[in-house]
Amino acid sequence: MKLKKIIAEHNLGELPSSKLIKMKWNPLTEAEPGLDEGPNAWKRMDGLHNLRLMKQIETNAATLVKEFSEEGFEEEDIRAWFDRQLIKVIKKNM
């Protein structure tokens, strides 16, 4: 019965794949969903940041990720830890 239904849908021009939920982003063309989204202030902040300090943050974060990975932590846990730490730093310095 299922095969007959699929064939009937195909003969009518509607493919079963048309019923699938569409993705909001394309992983082949975008690294992460929503990275370009956000307030216009973000673009201004990106232009004003201190490149030397941002490079230090990036280097230190890469070192931490490497050490956590070597200790056997999963990527999801590392991301969650970074999220929590960044929120703590921001709250402390605001």
C-alpha positions in Angstrom: 0.0 0.0 0.0 2.8 2.4 0.8 4.5 1.8 -2.5 1.2 2.5 -4.3 0.8 5.8 -2.4 4.4 6.9 -3.2 3.9 6.0 -6.9 0.6 7.9 -6.9 2.2 11.0 -5.4 5.0 10.8 -7.9 2.6 10.5 -10.8 0.7 13.5 -9.6 3.9 15.5 -9.5 4.4 15.6 -5.7 7.5 13.9 -4.5 7.7 12.5 -1.0 10.8 14.6 -0.3 8.6 17.7 -0.7 7.0 16.8 2.6 10.3 17.1 4.5 11.0 20.0 6.8 13.2 22.6 5.1 16.4 23.7 6.8 16.8 27.3 7.8 20.5 27.3 6.8 22.7 25.4 4.4 25.6 23.7 6.1 27.5 23.6 2.8 27.4 27.4 2.3 27.4 28.6 5.9 29.7 27.6 8.7 27.2 28.2 11.5 23.6 29.2 11.4 22.9 32.8 12.2 26.5 34.1 12.5 25.7 37.1 10.3 22.5 37.9 12.1 22.3 40.4 14.9 22.0 44.1 15.6 23.9 46.6 13.6 25.9 47.4 16.7 27.6 44.1 16.3 29.2 45.2 13.0 30.4 48.4 14.6 31.8 46.4 17.6 33.6 44.1 15.2 35.2 47.1 13.6 36.3 48.6 16.9 37.8 45.6 18.7 41.4 45.5 19.5 43.0 43.0 17.2 45.9 42.1 19.5 43.6 41.4 22.4 41.2 39.3 20.3 44.1 37.3 18.9 45.2 36.6 22.5 41.7 35.4 23.4 41.6 33.2 20.3 45.0 31.7 21.1 44.1 31.0 24.7 40.7 29.5 23.8 42.4 27.2 21.3 44.9 26.1 24.0 42.0 25.3 26.4 40.0 23.4 23.7 43.1 21.3 22.9 43.7 20.5 26.6 40.1 19.7 27.2 40.0 17.4 24.1 43.2 15.6 25.3 41.5 15.1 28.6 38.6 13.3 26.8 35.9 16.0 27.1 33.2 16.0 24.4 32.9 19.0 22.1 29.4 19.8 23.4 30.7 19.9 27.0 33.6 22.2 26.0 31.2 24.6 24.2 28.9 24.6 27.3 31.8 25.3 29.6 33.0 28.2 27.4 29.4 29.7 27.2 29.2 29.6 31.0 32.7 31.1 31.5 32.0 33.9 29.1 28.8 34.8 30.8 30.5 34.9 34.1 33.3 37.2 32.8 30.8 39.5 31.2 28.7 39.8 34.3 31.8 40.4 36.4 33.0 43.2 34.2 29.8 45.0 33.4 
